[in-house]
Amino acid sequence: MVLAFFATALVREAQAKAEPVKGPARIAVLEFVDLTDNSQKPEISDMLRKSLLATGKWTILARDSVAKRLGEFNINPHQSCNNPQCSFDIGNVVQAEYVLFGTASALVSVQAVTLKLLHIPTAKIVWTKVLEGEGSTESDRGRSLEKAFAAAASEISRLKPDMDKTKHGQTLAVIDLSENSPQSRAFFERVCTRIYGNQAYDLMSPTELTELLTALEINKYSVVPSLENMIGLGQKLGVSNLLYSRLYRDGRSYIYRLAMYDVSGKALVLELPPQPSEDLIKLLDYEKVFFNTLFSKEKDEPRSVAVKDGGKSNKALWISLGVLGIGGGVAAYWVENLRKPDKATTNEKTIDFPPKPPDDP
């Protein structure tokens, strides 16, 4: 009996040494990247660290200790990082379980922010967020970001990542035909962040896509975005889905186009009618409506909205999808804003909306 007791005690002691009590997960918050000039914005990163610390759920690696560790490995801590590969490398060097990285760029009257949370053990982005710091002054926008970061920190503190490394979504490439302006870079980053955050898709990285297009000798700007051409391009790239985006100026107005193609099914899944606007911020709501609709429909009825129309854009499609009932006030707000007196250019036609959006469900 005594020997059995001591044997059991030794086993428990060995298990305690082999399996130490796990404390709060170690997380490294990288410096936010300003897409205007690719510079770092440590003041915004500090706001996010403060919000994470307030949850009591994380062991947050201090900026100085991260910089020192990177220096020991001949990695420049002042080099901006906004992609999974460099974030993964940094996470391994500093021995973090999670790395949180993203961008913060001034977009007219808002601070446009994207967040991505990378889980190092599985090498997967397990959470993303697109948000804006709004306000008429810099201090107002700062307070708005603090509130948004507090909500984001609470959200990721409840996250439980899927440890299955073999699980992947459908392959997807984003073909962005925008000019290389600070505004278009911010919009493109938001699109990629939303895709990364949906586990149904496995996004081809922009770097990989560029290399593949070069290898295939394809100039993406020469591709006319018709149904036939987009499906053909997707087939050459070897992806299941293709998302087309373009932000451009036409006179004084901005025009934003988004369309999702099912390459395997050779179908247009969703396209919103372009609505010219002199107010760039209105197009942020356009983007929200598009992705709320797309992800809701993909989840509930993956292929019920597919159309095959020879490449012509079905401008009533998004209304028929019930978009006004998806995303609640966001969709209704967007429609109400677009009724205001921005005028279409000669090359674009406005859409006649219903006289009153239906009530939120």
C-alpha positions in Angstrom: 0.0 0.0 0.0 2.8 2.4 1.0 4.8 1.6 -2.2 1.7 2.1 -4.3 1.2 5.5 -2.7 4.8 6.6 -3.4 4.6 5.3 -7.0 1.5 7.3 -7.6 3.1 10.4 -6.1 6.2 10.0 -8.3 3.9 9.7 -11.4 2.1 12.8 -10.5 5.3 14.7 -9.9 6.6 13.6 -13.3 3.4 14.7 -15.0 3.6 18.1 -13.3 7.1 18.6 -14.6 6.1 17.4 -18.1 2.9 19.4 -18.3 3.4 22.7 -16.5 0.3 24.8 -15.7 -0.5 26.9 -18.7 -0.9 30.6 -18.0 -2.1 33.3 -20.3 -1.2 32.9 -23.9 1.9 34.9 -25.1 1.0 37.5 -27.8 3.2 39.9 -29.8 1.5 43.0 -31.2 3.4 44.2 -34.2 3.6 47.9 -35.0 0.7 49.0 -37.3 1.6 49.8 -40.8 0.5 53.0 -42.5 -0.3 52.1 -46.1 0.3 55.7 -47.2 4.0 55.4 -46.9 4.6 52.0 -45.3 5.7 53.5 -42.1 5.1 52.2 -38.6 2.5 53.7 -36.2 3.6 52.6 -32.7 1.2 54.9 -30.9 -1.8 53.0 -32.3 -0.2 49.6 -31.5 0.2 50.8 -27.9 -3.5 51.6 -27.7 -4.2 48.0 -28.7 -1.7 46.5 -26.3 -3.4 48.5 -23.5 -6.8 47.1 -24.5 -5.5 43.5 -24.5 -3.8 44.0 -21.1 -7.1 45.2 -19.6 -8.7 41.8 -20.4 -6.2 40.0 -18.1 -6.2 37.1 -20.6 -2.8 37.6 -22.3 0.9 37.8 -21.6 1.8 40.7 -23.9 5.3 40.9 -25.1 6.8 44.4 -24.5 7.8 46.3 -27.6 11.4 46.7 -26.3 11.8 43.0 -25.6 10.5 42.1 -29.0 12.9 44.6 -30.7 15.8 43.3 -28.7 15.0 39.7 -29.6 14.7 40.5 -33.2 18.0 42.3 -33.2 19.7 39.2 -31.8 18.5 37.4 -34.9 19.6 40.2 -37.3 16.0 41.2 -38.0 15.3 44.9 -38.3 12.5 45.7 -35.7 11.7 48.9 -37.6 10.9 47.1 -40.8 7.2 47.2 -41.4 5.4 43.8 -41.4 1.9 43.2 -42.7 1.8 39.7 -44.0 1.5 36.2 -42.5 5.0 35.1 -43.5 7.0 37.8 -41.7 4.5 37.7 -38.8 5.1 33.9 -38.5 8.8 34.4 -38.5 8.7 37.0 -35.8 6.3 34.9 -33.7 8.8 32.0 -33.8 11.8 34.3 -32.9 10.0 35.8 -29.9 8.3 32.5 -28.9 4.8 33.9 -29.0 1.7 31.8 -29.4 -0.1 34.5 -31.3 1.0 37.5 -33.4 -1.5 40.4 -33.9 -0.6 42.6 -36.9 -2.4 45.0 -39.2 -2.6 48.5 -40.7 -3.8 51.9 -39.8 -4.2 54.5 -42.6 -5.8 57.9 -42.7 -8.7 57.7 -45.2 -10.3 61.2 -45.5 -12.1 61.7 -42.1 -11.5 58.2 -40.6 -8.6 56.1 -39.4 -9.0 52.9 -41.4 -7.7 49.9 -39.4 -7.3 46.2 -40.2 -6.4 43.5 -37.7 -5.2 39.9 -38.2 -4.5 37.4 -35.5 -2.0 34.7 -36.5 -1.9 31.5 -34.4 1.7 30.3 -34.6 1.3 26.6 -33.8 -1.1 26.1 -36.7 0.3 28.9 -38.9 -3.3 30.1 -39.5 -5.0 33.5 -39.4 -7.7 32.7 -36.9 -9.4 36.1 -36.5 -9.6 39.4 -38.4 -11.3 42.7 -38.0 -11.9 45.7 -40.2 -12.8 48.9 -38.3 -12.7 52.7 -38.4 -11.8 55.4 -35.9 -14.3 58.1 -36.7 -14.4 61.8 -35.6 -13.9 65.3 -36.7 -10.6 65.7 -34.9 -7.6 63.5 -34.3 -8.5 63.2 -30.6 -12.0 62.1 -31.5 -10.7 59.5 -33.8 -8.3 58.3 -31.1 -11.2 57.8 -28.6 -13.2 56.0 -31.3 -10.3 53.6 -31.8 -9.8 53.0 -28.1 -13.5 51.9 -27.9 -13.2 49.7 -30.9 -10.0 48.1 -29.7 -11.6 47.4 -26.3 -14.4 45.5 -28.1 -11.8 43.7 -30.3 -9.7 42.7 -27.4 -12.7 41.2 -25.6 -13.6 39.3 -28.8 -10.3 37.7 -29.4 -10.0 36.8 -25.7 -12.9 34.4 -26.1 -11.4 32.9 -29.2 -10.7 29.1 -29.4 -8.6 28.3 -32.5 -9.2 25.1 -34.4 -6.0 23.0 -34.0 -6.6 21.0 -37.1 -3.7 21.9 -39.4 -5.2 20.0 -42.3 -8.4 21.9 -42.6 -8.5 24.4 -45.5 -11.1 26.4 -47.3 -11.7 26.9 -51.0 -8.9 28.6 -52.8 -9.5 32.3 -53.7 -7.5 35.0 -55.5 -8.3 38.7 -55.4 -7.7 40.5 -58.7 -7.5 44.2 -57.9 -7.4 46.5 -60.9 -7.2 49.7 -58.9 -4.5 52.3 -59.5 -1.7 52.2 -56.9 -3.0 55.1 -54.7 -3.1 55.3 -50.9 -6.9 55.1 -51.0 -6.9 52.0 -53.2 -4.3 50.3 -51.1 -6.4 50.9 -48.0 -9.5 49.4 -49.7 -7.6 46.4 -51.1 -6.2 45.7 -47.6 -9.7 45.7 -46.2 -10.9 43.3 -48.9 -8.0 40.8 -48.1 -8.6 41.1 -44.4 -12.2 40.2 -44.7 -11.3 37.2 -46.9 -8.6 36.1 -44.4 -11.2 36.2 -41.7 -13.6 33.8 -43.4 -12.5 30.2 -42.9 -14.5 29.1 -45.9 -11.7 30.5 -48.1 -8.0 30.0 -48.5 -6.7 33.3 -49.9 -3.7 33.3 -52.3 -1.3 35.9 -50.9 -0.8 39.0 -53.0 2.9 38.1 -53.4 2.1 34.6 -54.6 -0.5 35.9 -57.0 2.0 38.4 -58.5 4.6 35.7 -59.0 2.1 33.4 -60.6 0.8 36.1 -63.0 4.3 36.9 -64.0 5.1 33.2 -64.5 2.0 32.8 -66.7 2.9 36.1 -68.5 -0.5 37.6 -67.7 -1.0 41.3 -67.4 -4.0 41.6 -65.1 -4.8 45.1 -66.3 -5.4 43.8 -69.8 -8.2 41.5 -68.7 -11.7 42.9 -69.3 -13.8 41.9 -66.2 -16.5 40.0 -68.0 -17.9 36.7 -66.7 -16.1 34.7 -69.3 -12.7 36.4 -68.8 -12.8 36.2 -65.0 -13.7 32.5 -65.1 -10.9 31.9 -67.6 -8.4 33.8 -65.5 -9.5 31.9 -62.4 -9.0 28.6 -64.3 -5.4 29.6 -65.3 -4.6 30.5 -61.7 -6.0 27.2 -60.5 -8.3 28.7 -57.9 -11.9 27.8 -57.0 -13.0 31.4 -56.6 -12.1 34.8 -57.9 -12.9 38.2 -56.4 -12.6 41.3 -58.6 -12.1 44.7 -57.1 -11.4 48.1 -58.4 -11.5 51.6 -57.0 -11.0 54.5 -59.4 -11.8 58.1 -60.1 -14.2 59.3 -62.8 -14.2 63.0 -62.8 -14.9 64.2 -59.3 -16.5 60.9 -58.3 -15.1 57.7 -56.9 -16.4 54.4 -58.3 -15.9 51.1 -56.5 -16.6 47.7 -58.1 -16.7 44.4 -56.3 -17.7 41.0 -57.8 -17.3 37.4 -56.7 -17.0 34.6 -59.2 -17.4 30.8 -58.7 -14.7 29.5 -61.0 -15.6 25.9 -60.5 -19.3 26.5 -61.2 -18.5 29.1 -64.0 -20.9 31.6 -62.4 -21.1 35.1 -61.1 -22.0 34.7 -57.4 -22.5 38.4 -56.4 -22.0 41.8 -57.9 -23.1 45.1 -56.5 -24.1 47.9 -58.9 -21.4 50.6 -59.0 -22.6 53.8 -57.5 -20.4 56.9 -58.1 -19.9 59.1 -55.1 -17.8 62.2 -54.4 -17.6 61.0 -50.8 -15.1 58.2 -50.5 -16.3 57.2 -47.0 -19.7 56.2 -48.4 -17.9 53.4 -50.3 -16.9 51.8 -47.0 -20.5 51.0 -46.4 -20.8 49.7 -50.0 -17.9 47.3 -49.1 -19.6 46.2 -45.8 -22.9 45.4 -47.6 -21.1 43.4 -50.2 -19.2 41.2 -47.7 -22.2 40.8 -45.3 -24.3 39.6 -48.2 -21.6 37.4 -49.7 -20.7 35.6 -46.4 -24.3 35.3 -45.4 -25.4 33.7 -48.7 -22.3 31.5 -48.8 -23.1 30.2 -45.4 -26.9 29.7 -45.9 -27.2 28.9 -49.6 -23.8 28.5 -51.1 -24.8 28.5 -54.8 -28.4 29.6 -54.8 -27.4 33.1 -56.0 -25.2 32.1 -58.9 -26.1 33.5 -62.3 -24.9 32.7 -65.7 -25.7 35.7 -67.9 -22.9 35.7 -70.5 -20.9 38.3 -68.6 -23.5 41.0 -68.2 -23.8 42.5 -64.7 -27.2 41.8 -63.2 -27.7 45.2 -61.5 -30.9 44.1 -59.7 -29.2 41.0 -58.3 -28.0 42.4 -55.0 -31.5 43.8 -54.2 -33.1 40.5 -55.0 -30.7 38.8 -52.6 -32.3 40.6 -49.8 -29.3 42.7 -49.1 -31.4 45.3 -47.3 -32.2 42.8 -44.7 -28.6 41.7 -44.2 -26.3 43.7 -42.0 -29.2 45.6 -40.4 -28.7 49.3 -40.2 -25.5 49.2 -42.3 -27.3 48.3 -45.5 -30.2 50.7 -44.9 -27.7 53.5 -44.0 -25.8 52.9 -47.2 -28.9 53.0 -49.3 -30.1 56.2 -47.6 -26.7 57.8 -48.2 -26.7 56.9 -51.9 -30.1 58.6 -52.3 -28.4 61.9 -51.4 -27.5 64.2 -54.2 -24.2 62.7 -55.5 -24.6 62.6 -59.2 -23.5 59.8 -61.5 -21.1 60.4 -64.3 -22.0 60.1 -67.9 -20.6 56.6 -68.0 -22.5 55.2 -65.0 -26.2 55.0 -64.2 -27.8 55.3 -60.8 -30.0 52.5 -59.6 -33.6 53.1 -58.6 -34.0 51.8 -55.1 -37.3 51.0 -53.3 -38.9 54.0 -51.8 -38.2 52.8 -48.3 -35.9 50.0 -47.1 -37.6 47.3 -45.1 -37.3 47.3 -41.3 -34.4 45.5 -39.8 -35.3 41.9 -38.9 
